[in-house]
Amino acid sequence: MTFQKETATSAKTKESGFAETVKTVIFAVLIAFGVRTFAFEPFNIPSGSMIPTLLIGDYLFVSKYSYGYSKYTVGFGLPVFEGRIFGSMPERGDVAVFKLPRDNKTDYIKRVIGLPGDTIQMIGGILHINGQPVKRERIEDYVTTDPLGRSIRTAQFIETLPNGRTHRIIEESDNGPLDNTPVFKVPAGHLFMMGDNRDNSLDSRVPSQVGFVPIENMVGRAEFLFFSLDEGTRFYEIWRWPVDLRFSRLFNGVR
C-alpha cells in the first residue's frame, strides 16, 4: 500500500510539473506577443534606400506606441478598427516604418519629411519645404567597397530640417530622375516620406509606387539598432558573426 501511495503521489507531482511548464510557456508567448504588438517590434533592413543612416543587414527595434495604434499596428491589416487610437503626429525627421499604401501590406522604412499641409519639392537635388530650400552642408564622402574590393565614394551631406533636426544624406548627383520634381502638396491625414539615399530610394516622390502615406499606415518609429551584419550575411549564419558582425553599430540610436 505504501508503494502504491508513493507511485500515485509521484504521478500527480509529474502532472503538476507538466501543467506548470505549459502555463509558463503560454504566459511567455503571450508576453512576447504583447510586447511585439503594443510596444516594440524588430525589423531588418533589406535595401540601401536609407544609407547612410541604415545599412543593409541592420536589425532595429521600432516603437509601436509612438504614433498610436491602428489596424496596421496591432491588427495585421485586419479590419479590427478604423483610424488610430492614442494617436500622435509624427515629427519631421523621424525614421519610421509604414505599410506601403499601394498594397497596405509591404513594410517600408523612410524618413518623415512632409507633414499635412506642407509643400515639398526637389530642385537641383535640394529639398524645398514650403517654398524654402533646406540647408545642406557638404561633409566627408561616404565610402564603400564594391564586390571587387574597390572604393566607391559618394557625396555626403548633413541636411537640417526646419525644426532643427539634422541627419546625413548621400547624393550620387544633383541631376538624377528624382532630383527635380513638381510641387507636392501633402493632404490632410498624410505624410511625405523620403529615403536618405536620395538617388536610390523609391519614396513619396514617386506617386505611382509610394506617394503620400496615410498616417493610419504608420507602424512605428525606429528607435535603435540591436544587431548588424555585413551585407550578404544571413542572421542564422552564426559561424560568420565573429568576422561579419558590425560591433560599432550595436545599440546605436536611429536619428
C-alpha atoms as an extended CHARMM CRD file, in Angstrom:
* protein
*
       255  EXT
         1         1  MET       CA              0.0000000000        0.0000000000        0.0000000000  PROA      1               0.0000000000
         2         2  THR       CA              2.7530000000        2.4050000000        0.8520000000  PROA      2               0.0000000000
         3         3  PHE       CA              4.3840000000        1.7890000000       -2.5440000000  PROA      3               0.0000000000
         4         4  GLN       CA              1.1050000000        2.4640000000       -4.3680000000  PROA      4               0.0000000000
         5         5  LYS       CA              0.6100000000        5.7440000000       -2.4900000000  PROA      5               0.0000000000
         6         6  GLU       CA              4.1030000000        6.8660000000       -3.3650000000  PROA      6               0.0000000000
         7         7  THR       CA              3.5510000000        5.9700000000       -7.0150000000  PROA      7               0.0000000000
         8         8  ALA       CA              0.2770000000        7.8930000000       -7.1190000000  PROA      8               0.0000000000
         9         9  THR       CA              1.8930000000       10.8930000000       -5.4340000000  PROA      9               0.0000000000
        10        10  SER       CA              4.7950000000       10.8090000000       -7.8950000000  PROA      10              0.0000000000
        11        11  ALA       CA              2.4040000000       10.7320000000      -10.8860000000  PROA      11              0.0000000000
        12        12  LYS       CA              0.4510000000       13.6950000000       -9.5220000000  PROA      12              0.0000000000
        13        13  THR       CA              3.6940000000       15.6070000000       -8.9690000000  PROA      13              0.0000000000
        14        14  LYS       CA              4.7490000000       14.9600000000      -12.5870000000  PROA      14              0.0000000000
        15        15  GLU       CA              1.3390000000       16.0730000000      -13.8820000000  PROA      15              0.0000000000
        16        16  SER       CA              1.5080000000       19.2210000000      -11.7720000000  PROA      16              0.0000000000
        17        17  GLY       CA              5.0220000000       19.9530000000      -13.0120000000  PROA      17              0.0000000000
        18        18  PHE       CA              3.9900000000       19.4830000000      -16.6400000000  PROA      18              0.0000000000
        19        19  ALA       CA              0.9870000000       21.7760000000      -16.1530000000  PROA      19              0.0000000000
        20        20  GLU       CA              3.2020000000       24.4760000000      -14.6340000000  PROA      20              0.0000000000
        21        21  THR       CA              5.6120000000       24.1960000000      -17.5630000000  PROA      21              0.0000000000
        22        22  VAL       CA              2.7610000000       24.5860000000      -20.0580000000  PROA      22              0.0000000000
        23        23  LYS       CA              1.4530000000       27.6250000000      -18.1550000000  PROA      23              0.0000000000
        24        24  THR       CA              4.9210000000       29.1950000000      -18.1360000000  PROA      24              0.0000000000
        25        25  VAL       CA              5.3100000000       28.6840000000      -21.8890000000  PROA      25              0.0000000000
        26        26  ILE       CA              1.8470000000       30.1090000000      -22.5870000000  PROA      26              0.0000000000
        27        27  PHE       CA              2.4960000000       33.1660000000      -20.4090000000  PROA      27              0.0000000000
        28        28  ALA       CA              5.8820000000       33.7150000000      -22.0710000000  PROA      28              0.0000000000
        29        29  VAL       CA              4.2970000000       33.5390000000      -25.5330000000  PROA      29              0.0000000000
        30        30  LEU       CA              1.5350000000       35.9480000000      -24.5160000000  PROA      30              0.0000000000
        31        31  ILE       CA              4.0350000000       38.4080000000      -23.0540000000  PROA      31              0.0000000000
        32        32  ALA       CA              6.2100000000       38.2340000000      -26.1700000000  PROA      32              0.0000000000
        33        33  PHE       CA              3.1570000000       38.7010000000      -28.3870000000  PROA      33              0.0000000000
        34        34  GLY       CA              2.0020000000       41.6480000000      -26.2840000000  PROA      34              0.0000000000
        35        35  VAL       CA              5.4130000000       43.3420000000      -26.4130000000  PROA      35              0.0000000000
        36        36  ARG       CA              5.6560000000       42.8160000000      -30.1840000000  PROA      36              0.0000000000
        37        37  THR       CA              2.1060000000       44.0510000000      -30.7680000000  PROA      37              0.0000000000
        38        38  PHE       CA              1.9320000000       47.0420000000      -28.4420000000  PROA      38              0.0000000000
        39        39  ALA       CA              5.4990000000       48.0500000000      -27.5460000000  PROA      39              0.0000000000
        40        40  PHE       CA              8.4350000000       47.0950000000      -29.7790000000  PROA      40              0.0000000000
        41        41  GLU       CA              8.7880000000       45.0890000000      -32.9710000000  PROA      41              0.0000000000
        42        42  PRO       CA             12.0730000000       44.0440000000      -34.6100000000  PROA      42              0.0000000000
        43        43  PHE       CA             12.7400000000       44.8210000000      -38.2710000000  PROA      43              0.0000000000
        44        44  ASN       CA             15.7110000000       44.2150000000      -40.5200000000  PROA      44              0.0000000000
        45        45  ILE       CA             16.9140000000       46.4150000000      -43.3780000000  PROA      45              0.0000000000
        46        46  PRO       CA             16.9040000000       44.6310000000      -46.7710000000  PROA      46              0.0000000000
        47        47  SER       CA             17.7510000000       47.5740000000      -49.0550000000  PROA      47              0.0000000000
        48        48  GLY       CA             20.0740000000       50.5560000000      -49.2570000000  PROA      48              0.0000000000
        49        49  SER       CA             17.4360000000       53.3010000000      -49.5560000000  PROA      49              0.0000000000
        50        50  MET       CA             18.2780000000       54.7060000000      -46.0930000000  PROA      50              0.0000000000
        51        51  ILE       CA             22.0690000000       54.7070000000      -46.4130000000  PROA      51              0.0000000000
        52        52  PRO       CA             23.9800000000       56.2220000000      -44.6100000000  PROA      52              0.0000000000
        53        53  THR       CA             21.5680000000       56.1680000000      -41.6540000000  PROA      53              0.0000000000
        54        54  LEU       CA             20.6360000000       52.4990000000      -42.0300000000  PROA      54              0.0000000000
        55        55  LEU       CA             22.6400000000       49.8200000000      -43.8000000000  PROA      55              0.0000000000
        56        56  ILE       CA             21.6350000000       46.5420000000      -45.3910000000  PROA      56              0.0000000000
        57        57  GLY       CA             21.9700000000       43.9810000000      -42.6090000000  PROA      57              0.0000000000
        58        58  ASP       CA             20.9210000000       46.2910000000      -39.7680000000  PROA      58              0.0000000000
        59        59  TYR       CA             18.3740000000       44.9830000000      -37.2750000000  PROA      59              0.0000000000
        60        60  LEU       CA             16.4000000000       47.5320000000      -35.2800000000  PROA      60              0.0000000000
        61        61  PHE       CA             13.5270000000       47.9430000000      -32.8670000000  PROA      61              0.0000000000
        62        62  VAL       CA             10.5090000000       50.0470000000      -33.8050000000  PROA      62              0.0000000000
        63        63  SER       CA              8.3130000000       51.5230000000      -31.0730000000  PROA      63              0.0000000000
        64        64  LYS       CA              4.6960000000       50.6360000000      -31.8630000000  PROA      64              0.0000000000
        65        65  TYR       CA              3.2290000000       53.1540000000      -29.4090000000  PROA      65              0.0000000000
        66        66  SER       CA              4.9250000000       56.2730000000      -30.8040000000  PROA      66              0.0000000000
        67        67  TYR       CA              2.1600000000       57.2910000000      -33.2070000000  PROA      67              0.0000000000
        68        68  GLY       CA             -0.7670000000       55.4520000000      -31.6660000000  PROA      68              0.0000000000
        69        69  TYR       CA             -2.3700000000       52.2170000000      -32.7790000000  PROA      69              0.0000000000
        70        70  SER       CA             -4.1730000000       51.3600000000      -35.9870000000  PROA      70              0.0000000000
        71        71  LYS       CA             -5.1720000000       48.1120000000      -37.6810000000  PROA      71              0.0000000000
        72        72  TYR       CA             -1.7520000000       48.1110000000      -39.3270000000  PROA      72              0.0000000000
        73        73  THR       CA             -0.0170000000       48.4260000000      -35.9630000000  PROA      73              0.0000000000
        74        74  VAL       CA             -1.8380000000       45.7830000000      -33.9560000000  PROA      74              0.0000000000
        75        75  GLY       CA             -4.3070000000       44.0860000000      -36.2840000000  PROA      75              0.0000000000
        76        76  PHE       CA             -2.0070000000       42.8370000000      -39.0600000000  PROA      76              0.0000000000
        77        77  GLY       CA             -4.1250000000       44.8000000000      -41.5450000000  PROA      77              0.0000000000
        78        78  LEU       CA             -7.3630000000       43.1360000000      -40.4600000000  PROA      78              0.0000000000
        79        79  PRO       CA            -10.4240000000       45.3880000000      -40.0210000000  PROA      79              0.0000000000
        80        80  VAL       CA            -10.1170000000       45.4010000000      -36.2290000000  PROA      80              0.0000000000
        81        81  PHE       CA            -10.9580000000       49.1090000000      -36.0650000000  PROA      81              0.0000000000
        82        82  GLU       CA            -10.6790000000       52.1870000000      -38.2620000000  PROA      82              0.0000000000
        83        83  GLY       CA             -8.4220000000       55.1750000000      -37.7010000000  PROA      83              0.0000000000
        84        84  ARG       CA             -5.9840000000       55.4250000000      -34.7930000000  PROA      84              0.0000000000
        85        85  ILE       CA             -6.3040000000       55.3340000000      -31.0370000000  PROA      85              0.0000000000
        86        86  PHE       CA             -3.9160000000       57.1970000000      -28.7110000000  PROA      86              0.0000000000
        87        87  GLY       CA             -2.6740000000       58.8420000000      -31.9000000000  PROA      87              0.0000000000
        88        88  SER       CA              0.0800000000       61.4410000000      -32.0720000000  PROA      88              0.0000000000
        89        89  MET       CA              1.5310000000       63.2500000000      -35.0720000000  PROA      89              0.0000000000
        90        90  PRO       CA              4.9440000000       62.0090000000      -36.2740000000  PROA      90              0.0000000000
        91        91  GLU       CA              7.6890000000       64.6230000000      -36.1160000000  PROA      91              0.0000000000
        92        92  ARG       CA              9.5340000000       65.8620000000      -39.1540000000  PROA      92              0.0000000000
        93        93  GLY       CA             12.8140000000       63.9610000000      -39.2880000000  PROA      93              0.0000000000
        94        94  ASP       CA             11.5770000000       60.7510000000      -37.6600000000  PROA      94              0.0000000000
        95        95  VAL       CA             12.6790000000       57.4950000000      -39.2750000000  PROA      95              0.0000000000
        96        96  ALA       CA              9.5820000000       55.3300000000      -39.3880000000  PROA      96              0.0000000000
        97        97  VAL       CA              8.1690000000       52.0610000000      -40.6750000000  PROA      97              0.0000000000
        98        98  PHE       CA              4.8890000000       52.1870000000      -42.5760000000  PROA      98              0.0000000000
        99        99  LYS       CA              2.6970000000       49.9670000000      -44.7030000000  PROA      99              0.0000000000
       100       100  LEU       CA              3.0450000000       50.7470000000      -48.3930000000  PROA      100             0.0000000000
       101       101  PRO       CA             -0.2060000000       52.4850000000      -49.4600000000  PROA      101             0.0000000000
       102       102  ARG       CA             -0.2370000000       50.5890000000      -52.7610000000  PROA      102             0.0000000000
       103       103  ASP       CA             -0.9360000000       47.2480000000      -51.0450000000  PROA      103             0.0000000000
       104       104  ASN       CA             -1.2120000000       48.0840000000      -47.3210000000  PROA      104             0.0000000000
       105       105  LYS       CA              0.9660000000       45.0310000000      -46.6100000000  PROA      105             0.0000000000
       106       106  THR       CA              4.5870000000       45.6950000000      -47.5230000000  PROA      106             0.0000000000
       107       107  ASP       CA              6.7480000000       47.2980000000      -44.8230000000  PROA      107             0.0000000000
       108       108  TYR       CA              8.7940000000       50.3280000000      -45.8820000000  PROA      108             0.0000000000
       109       109  ILE       CA             11.1380000000       52.4340000000      -43.7760000000  PROA      109             0.0000000000
       110       110  LYS       CA             11.8210000000       56.0790000000      -44.6730000000  PROA      110             0.0000000000
       111       111  ARG       CA             12.2130000000       59.4920000000      -43.0620000000  PROA      111             0.0000000000
       112       112  VAL       CA              9.2770000000       61.8090000000      -42.3590000000  PROA      112             0.0000000000
       113       113  ILE       CA              9.8940000000       64.9020000000      -44.4870000000  PROA      113             0.0000000000
       114       114  GLY       CA              6.4860000000       66.4590000000      -45.1220000000  PROA      114             0.0000000000
       115       115  LEU       CA              3.5850000000       66.9180000000      -42.7000000000  PROA      115             0.0000000000
       116       116  PRO       CA             -0.0810000000       67.5620000000      -43.5910000000  PROA      116             0.0000000000
       117       117  GLY       CA             -0.4240000000       70.8770000000      -45.4390000000  PROA      117             0.0000000000
       118       118  ASP       CA              3.2600000000       71.1240000000      -46.3970000000  PROA      118             0.0000000000
       119       119  THR       CA              4.5120000000       71.6350000000      -49.9360000000  PROA      119             0.0000000000
       120       120  ILE       CA              7.5300000000       69.5340000000      -50.9190000000  PROA      120             0.0000000000
       121       121  GLN       CA              9.7430000000       69.8860000000      -53.9870000000  PROA      121             0.0000000000
       122       122  MET       CA             13.1930000000       68.8350000000      -55.1290000000  PROA      122             0.0000000000
       123       123  ILE       CA             15.0850000000       71.4210000000      -57.2090000000  PROA      123             0.0000000000
       124       124  GLY       CA             18.5670000000       70.5080000000      -58.4180000000  PROA      124             0.0000000000
       125       125  GLY       CA             18.9310000000       67.9380000000      -55.6420000000  PROA      125             0.0000000000
       126       126  ILE       CA             17.9880000000       70.4570000000      -52.9320000000  PROA      126             0.0000000000
       127       127  LEU       CA             14.9510000000       69.6780000000      -50.7990000000  PROA      127             0.0000000000
       128       128  HSD       CA             12.4410000000       72.5380000000      -50.5710000000  PROA      128             0.0000000000
       129       129  ILE       CA              9.8160000000       72.5990000000      -47.8200000000  PROA      129             0.0000000000
       130       130  ASN       CA              7.0430000000       75.1790000000      -48.0510000000  PROA      130             0.0000000000
       131       131  GLY       CA              8.9690000000       77.0380000000      -50.7140000000  PROA      131             0.0000000000
       132       132  GLN       CA             12.1850000000       77.3120000000      -48.6940000000  PROA      132             0.0000000000
       133       133  PRO       CA             15.3980000000       75.4180000000      -49.5030000000  PROA      133             0.0000000000
       134       134  VAL       CA             16.5690000000       73.1160000000      -46.7450000000  PROA      134             0.0000000000
       135       135  LYS       CA             20.1190000000       73.7340000000      -45.5680000000  PROA      135             0.0000000000
       136       136  ARG       CA             22.5570000000       71.1470000000      -46.9160000000  PROA      136             0.0000000000
       137       137  GLU       CA             26.2020000000       71.0820000000      -45.7920000000  PROA      137             0.0000000000
       138       138  ARG       CA             28.8230000000       69.0100000000      -47.6290000000  PROA      138             0.0000000000
       139       139  ILE       CA             30.9090000000       66.7690000000      -45.3740000000  PROA      139             0.0000000000
       140       140  GLU       CA             33.3360000000       63.8990000000      -45.9760000000  PROA      140             0.0000000000
       141       141  ASP       CA             32.4260000000       61.4340000000      -48.7300000000  PROA      141             0.0000000000
       142       142  TYR       CA             30.5740000000       58.2680000000      -47.8760000000  PROA      142             0.0000000000
       143       143  VAL       CA             32.9440000000       55.4190000000      -48.7530000000  PROA      143             0.0000000000
       144       144  THR       CA             32.0080000000       51.8180000000      -49.5170000000  PROA      144             0.0000000000
       145       145  THR       CA             33.6550000000       48.9790000000      -51.4230000000  PROA      145             0.0000000000
       146       146  ASP       CA             32.3300000000       47.0360000000      -54.3860000000  PROA      146             0.0000000000
       147       147  PRO       CA             32.4900000000       43.2010000000      -54.6750000000  PROA      147             0.0000000000
       148       148  LEU       CA             35.9970000000       43.5290000000      -56.1300000000  PROA      148             0.0000000000
       149       149  GLY       CA             37.2060000000       45.4960000000      -53.1190000000  PROA      149             0.0000000000
       150       150  ARG       CA             37.4350000000       48.8370000000      -54.9180000000  PROA      150             0.0000000000
       151       151  SER       CA             36.4930000000       52.0080000000      -53.0280000000  PROA      151             0.0000000000
       152       152  ILE       CA             33.3390000000       53.8360000000      -54.0640000000  PROA      152             0.0000000000
       153       153  ARG       CA             32.9670000000       57.4260000000      -52.9060000000  PROA      153             0.0000000000
       154       154  THR       CA             29.6010000000       59.2060000000      -52.7940000000  PROA      154             0.0000000000
       155       155  ALA       CA             28.9410000000       62.8270000000      -51.8790000000  PROA      155             0.0000000000
       156       156  GLN       CA             27.5860000000       63.0850000000      -48.3350000000  PROA      156             0.0000000000
       157       157  PHE       CA             25.7410000000       65.9860000000      -46.7090000000  PROA      157             0.0000000000
       158       158  ILE       CA             24.1930000000       66.9920000000      -43.4180000000  PROA      158             0.0000000000
       159       159  GLU       CA             20.6420000000       68.1900000000      -44.0040000000  PROA      159             0.0000000000
       160       160  THR       CA             18.9550000000       70.4500000000      -41.4550000000  PROA      160             0.0000000000
       161       161  LEU       CA             15.1530000000       70.3790000000      -41.4520000000  PROA      161             0.0000000000
       162       162  PRO       CA             13.0390000000       73.4200000000      -40.4900000000  PROA      162             0.0000000000
       163       163  ASN       CA             12.5300000000       72.0780000000      -36.9520000000  PROA      163             0.0000000000
       164       164  GLY       CA             16.3040000000       71.8540000000      -36.4180000000  PROA      164             0.0000000000
       165       165  ARG       CA             16.5600000000       68.0890000000      -36.8190000000  PROA      165             0.0000000000
       166       166  THR       CA             19.7120000000       67.0380000000      -38.6610000000  PROA      166             0.0000000000
       167       167  HSD       CA             20.6000000000       63.8400000000      -40.4910000000  PROA      167             0.0000000000
       168       168  ARG       CA             23.0120000000       62.6250000000      -43.1430000000  PROA      168             0.0000000000
       169       169  ILE       CA             22.1060000000       62.0120000000      -46.7550000000  PROA      169             0.0000000000
       170       170  ILE       CA             24.0670000000       60.8570000000      -49.7850000000  PROA      170             0.0000000000
       171       171  GLU       CA             23.7120000000       62.0700000000      -53.3690000000  PROA      171             0.0000000000
       172       172  GLU       CA             25.3150000000       60.4750000000      -56.4260000000  PROA      172             0.0000000000
       173       173  SER       CA             24.4470000000       63.6250000000      -58.3690000000  PROA      173             0.0000000000
       174       174  ASP       CA             22.0060000000       66.5240000000      -58.3030000000  PROA      174             0.0000000000
       175       175  ASN       CA             20.5740000000       65.7160000000      -61.7130000000  PROA      175             0.0000000000
       176       176  GLY       CA             19.0060000000       62.3190000000      -61.1580000000  PROA      176             0.0000000000
       177       177  PRO       CA             15.3940000000       61.4390000000      -62.0250000000  PROA      177             0.0000000000
       178       178  LEU       CA             14.2110000000       62.3720000000      -58.5210000000  PROA      178             0.0000000000
       179       179  ASP       CA             16.3460000000       65.4990000000      -58.0770000000  PROA      179             0.0000000000
       180       180  ASN       CA             13.8530000000       67.7490000000      -59.8840000000  PROA      180             0.0000000000
       181       181  THR       CA             10.1920000000       67.2090000000      -59.1000000000  PROA      181             0.0000000000
       182       182  PRO       CA              6.8880000000       69.0240000000      -59.2830000000  PROA      182             0.0000000000
       183       183  VAL       CA              5.4810000000       70.5880000000      -56.1280000000  PROA      183             0.0000000000
       184       184  PHE       CA              3.7860000000       68.0230000000      -53.8780000000  PROA      184             0.0000000000
       185       185  LYS       CA              1.0440000000       69.3060000000      -51.5750000000  PROA      185             0.0000000000
       186       186  VAL       CA              0.6810000000       66.9310000000      -48.6410000000  PROA      186             0.0000000000
       187       187  PRO       CA             -3.0220000000       66.2500000000      -47.9990000000  PROA      187             0.0000000000
       188       188  ALA       CA             -4.6280000000       66.1780000000      -44.5720000000  PROA      188             0.0000000000
       189       189  GLY       CA             -4.0150000000       62.9470000000      -42.7110000000  PROA      189             0.0000000000
       190       190  HSD       CA             -0.9570000000       62.0670000000      -44.8180000000  PROA      190             0.0000000000
       191       191  LEU       CA              2.8440000000       62.2930000000      -44.7130000000  PROA      191             0.0000000000
       192       192  PHE       CA              5.6050000000       62.7110000000      -47.2720000000  PROA      192             0.0000000000
       193       193  MET       CA              8.3580000000       60.1130000000      -46.7740000000  PROA      193             0.0000000000
       194       194  MET       CA             11.8460000000       60.1000000000      -48.2980000000  PROA      194             0.0000000000
       195       195  GLY       CA             14.9500000000       57.9200000000      -48.1190000000  PROA      195             0.0000000000
       196       196  ASP       CA             18.3490000000       59.3100000000      -47.1020000000  PROA      196             0.0000000000
       197       197  ASN       CA             19.9660000000       57.6860000000      -50.1510000000  PROA      197             0.0000000000
       198       198  ARG       CA             18.3550000000       60.3110000000      -52.3330000000  PROA      198             0.0000000000
       199       199  ASP       CA             19.1820000000       58.8760000000      -55.7560000000  PROA      199             0.0000000000
       200       200  ASN       CA             18.3140000000       55.2960000000      -54.8090000000  PROA      200             0.0000000000
       201       201  SER       CA             15.0810000000       55.4790000000      -52.8650000000  PROA      201             0.0000000000
       202       202  LEU       CA             11.5770000000       54.6220000000      -54.0180000000  PROA      202             0.0000000000
       203       203  ASP       CA              9.5540000000       57.0040000000      -51.8670000000  PROA      203             0.0000000000
       204       204  SER       CA              6.8250000000       59.6670000000      -51.8800000000  PROA      204             0.0000000000
       205       205  ARG       CA              8.4990000000       61.3680000000      -54.8370000000  PROA      205             0.0000000000
       206       206  VAL       CA              7.1330000000       58.5010000000      -56.9600000000  PROA      206             0.0000000000
       207       207  PRO       CA              3.3200000000       58.7900000000      -56.7460000000  PROA      207             0.0000000000
       208       208  SER       CA              2.6390000000       55.6180000000      -58.7450000000  PROA      208             0.0000000000
       209       209  GLN       CA              4.6990000000       53.4770000000      -56.3600000000  PROA      209             0.0000000000
       210       210  VAL       CA              4.5400000000       55.1540000000      -52.9370000000  PROA      210             0.0000000000
       211       211  GLY       CA              3.0670000000       58.6440000000      -52.9610000000  PROA      211             0.0000000000
       212       212  PHE       CA              1.5800000000       60.2380000000      -49.8780000000  PROA      212             0.0000000000
       213       213  VAL       CA              1.4100000000       57.9000000000      -46.8730000000  PROA      213             0.0000000000
       214       214  PRO       CA             -1.7400000000       57.8980000000      -44.7080000000  PROA      214             0.0000000000
       215       215  ILE       CA             -0.8510000000       58.4240000000      -41.0550000000  PROA      215             0.0000000000
       216       216  GLU       CA             -3.0230000000       55.3860000000      -40.3380000000  PROA      216             0.0000000000
       217       217  ASN       CA             -0.4230000000       53.2920000000      -42.2050000000  PROA      217             0.0000000000
       218       218  MET       CA              2.3580000000       54.2000000000      -39.7840000000  PROA      218             0.0000000000
       219       219  VAL       CA              3.6290000000       51.1390000000      -37.9120000000  PROA      219             0.0000000000
       220       220  GLY       CA              6.0770000000       52.8560000000      -35.5820000000  PROA      220             0.0000000000
       221       221  ARG       CA              9.2310000000       54.9130000000      -35.1010000000  PROA      221             0.0000000000
       222       222  ALA       CA             12.6990000000       53.3940000000      -35.4940000000  PROA      222             0.0000000000
       223       223  GLU       CA             14.4640000000       53.6380000000      -32.1290000000  PROA      223             0.0000000000
       224       224  PHE       CA             17.7960000000       51.7890000000      -32.0150000000  PROA      224             0.0000000000
       225       225  LEU       CA             19.8640000000       49.0680000000      -33.6510000000  PROA      225             0.0000000000
       226       226  PHE       CA             20.2420000000       45.8470000000      -31.7000000000  PROA      226             0.0000000000
       227       227  PHE       CA             22.2160000000       43.8760000000      -34.2870000000  PROA      227             0.0000000000
       228       228  SER       CA             24.0530000000       44.4510000000      -37.5570000000  PROA      228             0.0000000000
       229       229  LEU       CA             25.7420000000       42.0950000000      -40.0210000000  PROA      229             0.0000000000
       230       230  ASP       CA             27.7170000000       42.7950000000      -43.1630000000  PROA      230             0.0000000000
       231       231  GLU       CA             25.6580000000       42.7610000000      -46.3480000000  PROA      231             0.0000000000
       232       232  GLY       CA             25.1920000000       39.2140000000      -47.6360000000  PROA      232             0.0000000000
       233       233  THR       CA             25.4670000000       37.5230000000      -44.2250000000  PROA      233             0.0000000000
       234       234  ARG       CA             22.3470000000       35.7300000000      -43.0230000000  PROA      234             0.0000000000
       235       235  PHE       CA             21.2510000000       36.0160000000      -39.3970000000  PROA      235             0.0000000000
       236       236  TYR       CA             21.3820000000       32.2280000000      -38.9200000000  PROA      236             0.0000000000
       237       237  GLU       CA             24.9830000000       32.0060000000      -40.1560000000  PROA      237             0.0000000000
       238       238  ILE       CA             26.3440000000       32.1910000000      -36.6300000000  PROA      238             0.0000000000
       239       239  TRP       CA             29.7480000000       30.9290000000      -37.6940000000  PROA      239             0.0000000000
       240       240  ARG       CA             30.2210000000       34.1740000000      -39.6700000000  PROA      240             0.0000000000
       241       241  TRP       CA             29.3250000000       36.5110000000      -36.8160000000  PROA      241             0.0000000000
       242       242  PRO       CA             32.8650000000       36.9360000000      -35.4020000000  PROA      242             0.0000000000
       243       243  VAL       CA             34.0170000000       38.4280000000      -38.7170000000  PROA      243             0.0000000000
       244       244  ASP       CA             30.8440000000       39.9810000000      -40.1530000000  PROA      244             0.0000000000
       245       245  LEU       CA             29.2420000000       41.4700000000      -37.0350000000  PROA      245             0.0000000000
       246       246  ARG       CA             29.3590000000       45.2950000000      -37.1400000000  PROA      246             0.0000000000
       247       247  PHE       CA             30.1770000000       45.8630000000      -33.4750000000  PROA      247             0.0000000000
       248       248  SER       CA             30.3740000000       49.6540000000      -33.8620000000  PROA      248             0.0000000000
       249       249  ARG       CA             26.6820000000       49.8280000000      -34.8550000000  PROA      249             0.0000000000
       250       250  LEU       CA             25.2770000000       47.7960000000      -31.9590000000  PROA      250             0.0000000000
       251       251  PHE       CA             22.7790000000       49.6840000000      -29.7740000000  PROA      251             0.0000000000
       252       252  ASN       CA             23.1230000000       52.9220000000      -31.7350000000  PROA      252             0.0000000000
       253       253  GLY       CA             20.0560000000       55.1230000000      -31.7190000000  PROA      253             0.0000000000
       254       254  VAL       CA             18.3930000000       55.9160000000      -35.0450000000  PROA      254             0.0000000000
       255       255  ARG       CA             18.3210000000       59.6320000000      -35.8330000000  PROA      255             0.0000000000
